[in-house]
Amino acid sequence: MINATSLDYQNNMEQVEQMPKRLPILIIDDEPVAVNLLEDFVKKINYLELEASYSDAGDALQFLEQHEVDILITDVQMPDINGLDLVKSLTSPPVTIFVSAHRDFAADGFETDAVDYLLKPVTFSRFEKAVNKARNFIHLPSEAGKNAIPQDPFLFVKTDDGYTKILLDDIAYFQAKGDYVLMVKREKKDILWRITMSDLEKRLSPVHFICTHRSYIINVNNILSVFPARIELTNHLEIPLSKFYKPELEKRIGIK
């Protein structure tokens, strides 16, 4: 016989099991006012769990060596070590959101695969948008690859005189060129970018880009026709299709 108390307990347990996992988050900022503000923001979002906050980047680095967090929010300019160098020093950095009073560091932040860059003073609505993006990134389907860019429809590409913003929709394909990658655009001038293909893959969303050959990554939206050993793009360029990558491409575009 099951009594009402047992049923209540069972229902409560089912509700607990259905509750989404709260994401542990770490805050680093040498300004106490900024830390307090970000802590207050975290408390307002039910899927976040404040794991710790630090005003000293060195102490935070020691914490990260012994604990895992899903999301890291860190200032860029701090004494001793800045946020960019801190993230680069981590073997497997958490999903990162940079905070700074300076817009100039934004491109450098995205070079570390950060999901967002917040300018001070940070508003709650802007903070919420950033952590939503981080949560979506963490919950990407495993087959899509955890290192894919989550939402932003652009890349910042380092050039001789700074950084250039490139819209992903403008890109037809990427081709490996030794220590560089040739970015072939649909209309405007092509760009030679100093980056490896493996690093480039980590910055691209598999929703929009896929490897067809060890030297080529193409924009899926730019496919016109698929043949046994080649792909024709909408600008009538032909890209090789290797046997190794063909099954994944066919699965991705629904041929099989």
Secondary structure, DSSP 8 states (H G I E B T S, - for coil): ---HHHHHHHHHHHHHHHS---EEEEEE-S-HHHHHHHHHHHHT-TTEEEEEEES-HHHHHHHHHH---SEEEEESS-SSS-HHHHHHH-SS--EEEEEES-GGGHHHHHHTT-SEEEESS--HHHHHHHHHHHHHHHTS-GGG-TTS--S-SEEEEEETTEEEEEEGGGEEEEEEETTEEEEEESSS--EEE---HHHHHHHS-TTTEEEEETTEEEEGGGEEEE-SSEEEETTS-EEE--TTTHHHHHHHHT--
